[in-house]
């Protein structure tokens, strides 16, 4: 069977394959996944989403299309049962001082690149301890794996794949809760648009 979402427990419990059951499990930490319908996307853009490599200009075209305005981001965060860390959502463009780059970011899984640097549980917080809110759009590819830490210290792994070229995922979580967004198993050409909002500057801290 070909499942496009699967939640694995760290113990003997059976994996979940139903989006509702998975969201119910994740709701305790304010994480939520929804199907992203790409049927309204232009055919030109769909062709770009199907490519394994992209020029800077092509990446910009994809970003321009998918970047969400603050009101949409706030709706998504609210729908996941969270209040944003910064009232009103905070800054739309933020910098991770640990690495010196800014969000929003476009991630494209490329051949021969080691993405294991993402594979450590971490939290994203500012100097004064304010968290960030993260919204990811997974618009092409297979096997993006999100790890989410629960209050009981267990880590759930949720595997996502795009069912076809017109179906993606939109995922939100609290960046102050330990997590991983892993591209290590992702198919070449996997594409994610990641928006991290809140304090202007924040640090990524491994736990
Ligand atoms: Fe992160």
Boltz pocket constraint, residues with backbone or C-beta under 6 A from the ligand:
constraints:
  - pocket:
      binder: B
      contacts: [[A, 122], [A, 124], [A, 175], [A, 179], [A, 180], [A, 181]]
      max_distance: 6.0
